[in-house]
Amino acid sequence: MREGESVPPFTRIVDLVLRRAEDLRRPHLRPVINATGVVIHTNLGRSPLSTDVMEYVTSVATQYSTLEYDLDRGARGSRHDHVSRLVEAVTGAEAAMVVNNNAAAVLLALSAMAQGREVVVSRGELVEIGGAFRIPEVMALSGAHLREVGSTNKTHLRDYEAAITGQTGLLLKVHQSNFRMIGFTESVSTEELVRLGRAKDVPVLEDLGSGVLFPFQLDGVDEPSVAMVVATGIDVATFSGDKLLGGPQAGIIAGRRDWITAMKKHPLARAVRVDKMTLAALEVVIRAYLEGNQGALPLWQMIEQSQAVLEQRANDVMGALRRSLPASVTVSVHHDVSEVGGGSLPGSRLPTVTLHVKTQEGSQAAWERALRRATIPVVCRLHQDQLIFDLRTIFPSQEPRLVDTILEGYRLMIASDDWSV
């Protein structure tokens, strides 16, 4: 074409189709190296699963299975039975079931327990979780009616008691999963709420959020186990599978048998049920807790890494980078903090060791962009014109690839005429 001529519409369409086809051939859901230091990183898939878990998932997914078949009776079975018995064993609950995430668990519980009736909840617990999903909206969708009590920072037992009427269907307690209130605050404990519910013949539901299976403390914050909450006599508790449990995405419901039975029979249960791969993964994860082997789960391996181990790993990676990068690039090891993340233990910090990388002859922003576009992308932090890599969330097996990608990103950044983002 001569200079100044416009591109014919047909040519533009062909070009668009070809680029679109190339984009569709490229994998979109890709593995990455998480160097952010956020252990349960929602945007990066939350808790990673172990190879043992995935081997069992593969064996179930690539063959026929007993998903809804009872081998002993030679007849139709229930998909709820496989994991429910394990959840009951590890939590002490009378009954349990699994749905596709904790928001679905809360929605199903509200629908089965309080549809058309009032649900009493503290104003300080009307949380918004990721993706702008809010407790009041979930409640409205369930057909229950919100009855707020107390204030943002203080709610007393008498507030709940005064709100109970003939229209009350449920008392709800919600975990403040992604924020923490400090200072002039007060809330009602699960034990107090259960006693009130028993006295007034009103069931109690608690959304535990993360749902850790053993008592856990971090940075001065105590997280009670699900078994401790169940032991209060609560009617129903819900929690996530892919947060502090360290499993696949799932919503786990544990509590009294009559309420769980009602939920299993509810029409919504089929819409939020889980598939065979989720059940298989969850089975292996919960068995690890029952056998006292939760340390084999990647989540807890990351959380429990010592400073000494992290420092040794950081020094090894620093040495490899210094041997390959020019003198104009500075690489140093620092003490920092990681986050548990994923709406778990808000505000808590894990002491960690980080690697700081800075170049004098290019753009840190362009380098960081090149890392995200690598064959195995590396997601790190860009802070104060430095690239920061937290060793806590990097698997030891990923370290050679991490080094290679950092070097590859540097070469691409230097070769580019455009160092801007």
C-alpha positions as CSV (number, residue, x, y, z in Angstrom):
1,M,0.0,0.0,0.0
2,R,1.1,3.6,-0.7
3,E,1.9,5.9,2.2
4,G,-1.2,7.6,3.5
5,E,-3.7,4.9,2.3
6,S,-6.0,3.5,5.0
7,V,-6.1,-0.2,5.8
8,P,-9.1,-1.8,4.1
9,P,-11.7,-3.0,6.5
10,F,-11.4,-6.6,5.4
11,T,-7.6,-6.5,6.1
12,R,-8.3,-5.1,9.6
13,I,-10.8,-7.9,10.3
14,V,-8.4,-10.6,9.2
15,D,-5.6,-9.1,11.4
16,L,-8.0,-9.0,14.3
17,V,-9.1,-12.6,13.8
18,L,-5.5,-13.8,13.5
19,R,-4.5,-12.0,16.7
20,R,-7.5,-13.3,18.5
21,A,-6.8,-16.9,17.3
22,E,-3.2,-16.5,18.6
23,D,-4.5,-15.3,22.0
24,L,-6.9,-18.2,22.2
25,R,-4.1,-20.7,21.6
26,R,-2.1,-19.3,24.5
27,P,-2.9,-20.8,28.0
28,H,-4.7,-18.3,30.2
29,L,-4.9,-20.1,33.5
30,R,-1.2,-20.5,34.1
31,P,1.1,-21.5,37.0
32,V,3.1,-18.7,38.5
33,I,5.9,-18.2,41.1
34,N,4.4,-16.3,44.0
35,A,7.1,-14.0,45.3
36,T,4.8,-11.6,47.0
37,G,5.0,-13.1,50.5
38,V,1.2,-13.4,50.7
39,V,0.7,-17.0,51.6
40,I,-3.1,-17.4,50.8
41,H,-3.1,-15.1,47.8
42,T,-6.7,-14.9,46.5
43,N,-5.6,-13.5,43.1
44,L,-3.1,-16.3,42.7
45,G,-5.4,-19.2,43.6
46,R,-5.2,-19.2,47.4
47,S,-3.7,-22.3,49.0
48,P,-1.6,-24.5,46.7
49,L,-2.2,-28.3,46.9
50,S,0.5,-30.9,47.4
51,T,1.5,-33.5,44.8
52,D,-0.1,-36.2,47.0
53,V,-3.4,-34.5,46.8
54,M,-3.1,-34.0,43.1
55,E,-2.1,-37.7,42.5
56,Y,-5.3,-38.8,44.2
57,V,-7.4,-36.2,42.3
58,T,-5.9,-37.5,39.1
59,S,-6.7,-41.1,39.9
60,V,-10.3,-40.2,40.7
61,A,-10.7,-37.8,37.7
62,T,-9.2,-40.1,35.0
63,Q,-11.3,-43.1,35.9
64,Y,-14.9,-43.9,37.0
65,S,-15.4,-43.4,40.7
66,T,-17.8,-44.1,43.6
67,L,-19.0,-40.5,43.5
68,E,-22.6,-41.5,44.0
69,Y,-22.4,-45.2,44.3
70,D,-22.3,-47.4,47.4
71,L,-20.1,-50.5,46.8
72,D,-21.4,-52.3,49.9
73,R,-25.0,-52.1,48.9
74,G,-24.5,-52.1,45.1
75,A,-26.9,-49.2,44.8
76,R,-27.0,-45.4,44.5
77,G,-25.0,-43.5,47.2
78,S,-24.6,-39.9,48.2
79,R,-21.7,-37.7,47.2
80,H,-22.0,-36.0,50.6
81,D,-20.9,-39.1,52.5
82,H,-17.3,-39.2,51.3
83,V,-16.0,-36.1,53.0
84,S,-18.8,-35.6,55.5
85,R,-17.7,-38.4,57.8
86,L,-14.1,-37.0,57.8
87,V,-15.3,-33.5,58.6
88,E,-17.5,-34.9,61.5
89,A,-14.4,-36.8,62.8
90,V,-12.1,-33.8,62.7
91,T,-14.6,-31.2,64.1
92,G,-16.8,-33.3,66.4
93,A,-19.9,-32.2,64.6
94,E,-23.0,-34.4,64.4
95,A,-23.2,-34.0,60.6
96,A,-21.5,-32.1,57.8
97,M,-21.7,-31.3,54.1
98,V,-19.6,-29.6,51.4
99,V,-20.6,-27.0,48.8
100,N,-18.6,-25.0,46.3
101,N,-17.4,-22.1,48.6
102,N,-18.1,-20.5,51.9
103,A,-20.4,-17.8,50.5
104,A,-22.5,-20.7,49.1
105,A,-22.4,-22.4,52.5
106,V,-23.7,-19.2,54.2
107,L,-26.4,-18.7,51.5
108,L,-27.6,-22.3,51.8
109,A,-27.6,-22.2,55.6
110,L,-29.6,-18.9,55.6
111,S,-32.0,-20.2,53.0
112,A,-32.7,-23.5,54.9
113,M,-32.7,-22.1,58.4
114,A,-34.3,-18.6,58.2
115,Q,-36.0,-18.0,54.8
116,G,-38.8,-15.4,55.3
117,R,-37.7,-14.7,58.9
118,E,-35.4,-12.2,60.6
119,V,-31.7,-12.9,61.1
120,V,-30.0,-10.9,64.0
121,V,-26.4,-9.8,63.3
122,S,-24.1,-7.3,64.8
123,R,-23.4,-4.1,62.8
124,G,-19.7,-4.7,63.4
125,E,-20.0,-8.0,61.4
126,L,-21.7,-6.8,58.3
127,V,-18.6,-7.6,56.3
128,E,-17.8,-7.2,52.6
129,I,-15.6,-10.0,51.3
130,G,-13.6,-10.2,48.0
131,G,-15.4,-9.2,44.8
132,A,-17.8,-6.8,46.7
133,F,-20.0,-9.6,48.1
134,R,-21.6,-8.4,51.2
135,I,-23.4,-10.2,54.0
136,P,-26.6,-8.1,53.7
137,E,-26.7,-9.0,50.0
138,V,-26.2,-12.7,50.6
139,M,-28.9,-12.6,53.2
140,A,-31.3,-10.8,50.9
141,L,-30.7,-13.4,48.2
142,S,-31.5,-16.2,50.8
143,G,-34.9,-14.7,51.5
144,A,-34.1,-13.9,55.1
145,H,-34.5,-10.4,56.6
146,L,-31.6,-8.6,58.1
147,R,-32.0,-7.3,61.7
148,E,-29.0,-5.2,62.7
149,V,-28.0,-4.7,66.3
150,G,-25.4,-2.8,68.3
151,S,-23.0,-0.3,66.7
152,T,-20.0,-0.6,64.5
153,N,-17.5,-1.0,67.3
154,K,-19.6,-2.3,70.2
155,T,-22.3,-4.9,70.4
156,H,-23.6,-6.4,73.7
157,L,-25.5,-9.5,74.5
158,R,-28.5,-7.4,75.5
159,D,-28.6,-6.0,72.0
160,Y,-29.3,-9.5,70.6
161,E,-31.8,-10.3,73.3
162,A,-33.8,-7.1,72.8
163,A,-34.0,-7.9,69.0
164,I,-35.5,-11.4,69.4
165,T,-39.2,-11.5,68.5
166,G,-41.6,-14.0,67.2
167,Q,-40.2,-13.2,63.7
168,T,-36.6,-14.2,64.6
169,G,-35.4,-17.2,62.8
170,L,-31.6,-17.1,63.5
171,L,-28.8,-15.5,65.3
172,L,-25.8,-15.0,63.1
173,K,-22.1,-14.4,64.0
174,V,-19.7,-13.5,61.2
175,H,-15.9,-13.7,61.3
176,Q,-14.2,-10.3,60.5
177,S,-12.1,-12.1,58.0
178,N,-10.4,-9.2,56.2
179,F,-10.2,-6.5,58.8
180,R,-9.6,-6.0,62.5
181,M,-11.1,-3.5,64.9
182,I,-9.0,-2.4,67.8
183,G,-9.5,0.2,70.6
184,F,-12.9,0.9,72.1
185,T,-14.6,-2.3,71.0
186,E,-16.7,-5.1,72.3
187,S,-18.4,-8.2,70.8
188,V,-20.4,-11.1,72.0
189,S,-18.6,-14.5,72.1
190,T,-19.9,-17.6,70.5
191,E,-20.6,-19.2,73.8
192,E,-22.8,-16.3,75.0
193,L,-24.7,-16.3,71.7
194,V,-25.3,-20.1,71.9
195,R,-26.6,-19.8,75.5
196,L,-29.0,-17.0,74.5
197,G,-30.2,-19.0,71.5
198,R,-30.9,-22.0,73.7
199,A,-32.8,-19.9,76.2
200,K,-34.9,-18.2,73.4
201,D,-35.2,-21.3,71.2
202,V,-33.5,-19.6,68.3
203,P,-30.7,-21.4,66.3
204,V,-27.2,-19.9,66.0
205,L,-25.1,-19.9,62.8
206,E,-21.5,-18.8,62.7
207,D,-19.5,-18.0,59.6
208,L,-16.0,-18.8,60.6
209,G,-14.3,-17.7,57.4
210,S,-11.0,-19.4,57.3
211,G,-11.8,-22.4,59.5
212,V,-8.5,-23.6,61.0
213,L,-8.7,-27.1,62.3
214,F,-6.4,-26.7,65.3
215,P,-6.0,-23.7,67.7
216,F,-3.6,-21.3,66.1
217,Q,-2.1,-18.0,67.2
218,L,-0.1,-15.6,65.1
219,D,1.1,-12.1,66.0
220,G,-1.0,-12.1,69.2
221,V,-4.2,-13.1,67.4
222,D,-6.0,-16.3,68.5
223,E,-7.9,-18.3,65.9
224,P,-10.1,-20.9,67.6
225,S,-10.4,-24.3,65.8
226,V,-13.7,-25.4,64.2
227,A,-13.9,-28.2,66.9
228,M,-13.8,-25.5,69.6
229,V,-16.7,-23.6,68.0
230,V,-18.7,-26.8,67.5
231,A,-18.1,-27.7,71.2
232,T,-20.0,-24.6,72.3
233,G,-23.1,-26.3,71.1
234,I,-23.6,-24.0,68.1
235,D,-26.2,-25.2,65.6
236,V,-24.2,-24.7,62.4
237,A,-20.8,-23.4,61.5
238,T,-19.4,-22.7,58.0
239,F,-15.9,-22.2,56.8
240,S,-13.7,-22.2,53.7
241,G,-11.7,-25.1,52.2
242,D,-8.9,-23.1,50.5
243,K,-7.8,-20.7,53.3
244,L,-6.3,-21.9,56.6
245,L,-7.5,-25.5,55.9
246,G,-5.0,-25.5,53.0
247,G,-7.3,-27.4,50.6
248,P,-9.3,-26.8,47.4
249,Q,-12.0,-24.2,47.0
250,A,-15.0,-25.4,49.0
251,G,-17.5,-24.3,51.6
252,I,-17.8,-26.7,54.6
253,I,-20.9,-26.8,56.8
254,A,-20.8,-28.6,60.1
255,G,-23.3,-28.8,62.9
256,R,-26.5,-30.4,64.1
257,R,-27.8,-33.3,62.1
258,D,-31.4,-32.0,61.7
259,W,-30.1,-28.7,60.1
260,I,-27.6,-30.4,57.9
261,T,-30.3,-32.8,56.7
262,A,-32.6,-29.9,55.9
263,M,-29.8,-28.3,53.8
264,K,-29.0,-31.5,51.9
265,K,-32.7,-31.6,50.9
266,H,-32.9,-27.9,50.0
267,P,-33.4,-27.2,46.3
268,L,-30.4,-24.8,46.4
269,A,-28.1,-27.7,47.5
270,R,-27.8,-29.1,43.9
271,A,-26.9,-25.7,42.5
272,V,-24.0,-25.3,44.9
273,R,-22.7,-28.9,45.1
274,V,-19.1,-29.8,44.4
275,D,-17.6,-32.2,41.9
276,K,-15.5,-35.3,42.3
277,M,-12.2,-33.5,42.0
278,T,-12.9,-31.1,44.8
279,L,-14.2,-34.0,47.0
280,A,-11.1,-36.1,46.3
281,A,-8.7,-33.2,47.1
282,L,-10.6,-32.3,50.3
283,E,-10.5,-36.0,51.4
284,V,-6.7,-36.2,51.3
285,V,-6.3,-32.8,53.0
286,I,-8.7,-33.6,55.9
287,R,-7.1,-37.0,56.4
288,A,-3.7,-35.3,56.8
289,Y,-5.2,-33.4,59.9
290,L,-6.8,-36.6,61.3
291,E,-3.4,-38.3,61.0
292,G,-1.5,-35.4,62.6
293,N,0.3,-34.8,59.3
294,Q,-0.9,-31.3,58.4
295,G,2.8,-30.3,58.1
296,A,2.8,-32.1,54.8
297,L,0.4,-29.5,53.4
298,P,2.1,-26.7,51.4
299,L,0.2,-24.0,53.3
300,W,1.6,-25.0,56.7
301,Q,5.1,-25.6,55.2
302,M,5.2,-22.0,54.1
303,I,3.7,-20.6,57.3
304,E,6.0,-22.5,59.6
305,Q,9.3,-21.9,57.7
306,S,12.0,-20.6,60.1
307,Q,13.9,-17.4,59.6
308,A,17.1,-19.4,59.5
309,V,15.9,-21.6,56.6
310,L,14.5,-18.5,54.7
311,E,17.8,-16.6,55.2
312,Q,19.9,-19.5,53.9
313,R,17.6,-19.8,50.8
314,A,17.7,-16.1,50.2
315,N,21.5,-16.1,50.4
316,D,21.7,-19.0,47.9
317,V,19.5,-17.2,45.4
318,M,21.4,-13.9,45.9
319,G,24.7,-15.7,45.2
320,A,23.3,-17.2,42.0
321,L,22.1,-13.8,40.8
322,R,25.3,-11.9,41.7
323,R,27.3,-14.4,39.6
324,S,25.2,-13.7,36.5
325,L,24.1,-10.1,36.8
326,P,26.3,-7.1,36.0
327,A,27.8,-4.9,38.8
328,S,25.2,-2.2,38.0
329,V,22.6,-4.4,39.6
330,T,22.5,-4.6,43.4
331,V,21.1,-7.7,45.1
332,S,20.7,-7.8,48.9
333,V,18.9,-9.8,51.6
334,H,16.6,-8.1,54.1
335,H,14.3,-9.0,57.0
336,D,10.7,-8.2,56.3
337,V,7.2,-9.5,57.0
338,S,4.8,-11.8,55.1
339,E,1.1,-11.9,55.3
340,V,-1.1,-15.0,55.7
341,G,-3.7,-13.3,53.4
342,G,-6.9,-14.6,51.9
343,G,-9.1,-13.0,54.5
344,S,-7.3,-14.9,57.3
345,L,-5.9,-13.4,60.5
346,P,-6.2,-9.8,59.3
347,G,-3.3,-7.5,60.4
348,S,-1.1,-10.4,61.5
349,R,2.4,-10.6,60.2
350,L,5.0,-13.4,59.7
351,P,8.7,-12.5,60.0
352,T,10.3,-13.3,56.7
353,V,13.4,-12.8,54.6
354,T,13.3,-11.0,51.3
355,L,15.6,-10.4,48.3
356,H,15.9,-6.9,47.0
357,V,17.0,-6.3,43.4
358,K,17.7,-2.9,41.8
359,T,19.3,-1.9,38.5
360,Q,21.1,1.4,37.8
361,E,20.8,1.2,34.0
362,G,17.1,0.4,33.3
363,S,13.6,0.5,34.7
364,Q,12.5,-1.6,37.7
365,A,8.9,-1.2,36.4
366,A,9.9,-2.6,33.0
367,W,11.8,-5.5,34.6
368,E,8.8,-6.3,36.8
369,R,6.6,-6.3,33.7
370,A,9.0,-8.7,31.9
371,L,8.8,-11.1,34.9
372,R,5.0,-11.2,34.7
373,R,5.3,-12.0,31.0
374,A,7.8,-14.9,31.3
375,T,7.1,-18.5,30.4
376,I,6.5,-19.2,34.1
377,P,5.6,-15.8,35.3
378,V,7.0,-14.4,38.5
379,V,4.8,-12.1,40.6
380,C,6.8,-10.0,43.0
381,R,6.5,-6.6,44.8
382,L,7.7,-3.3,43.3
383,H,8.4,-0.9,46.2
384,Q,10.6,2.2,46.4
385,D,12.1,1.4,43.0
386,Q,13.2,-2.1,44.0
387,L,12.0,-5.5,43.1
388,I,11.3,-7.5,46.2
389,F,11.1,-11.3,46.3
390,D,9.7,-13.0,49.5
391,L,11.2,-16.4,49.9
392,R,8.4,-17.6,52.1
393,T,5.9,-18.1,49.2
394,I,8.5,-19.5,46.8
395,F,8.8,-23.3,46.7
396,P,12.5,-24.4,47.0
397,S,12.0,-26.4,43.8
398,Q,11.2,-23.1,42.0
399,E,14.4,-21.4,42.9
400,P,16.3,-22.3,39.8
401,R,13.4,-21.2,37.6
402,L,13.2,-18.0,39.7
403,V,16.9,-17.2,39.0
404,D,16.5,-18.0,35.3
405,T,13.4,-15.8,34.9
406,I,15.0,-12.8,36.8
407,L,18.0,-13.0,34.4
408,E,15.7,-13.4,31.3
409,G,13.6,-10.4,32.5
410,Y,16.7,-8.3,32.9
411,R,17.9,-9.1,29.4
412,L,14.5,-8.3,27.9
413,M,14.4,-5.0,29.8
414,I,17.9,-3.9,28.7
415,A,17.2,-4.9,25.1
416,S,14.0,-2.9,25.0
417,D,14.1,0.6,23.7
418,D,11.1,1.4,25.8
419,W,11.7,1.1,29.6
420,S,8.3,2.6,30.6
421,V,5.4,0.6,31.8
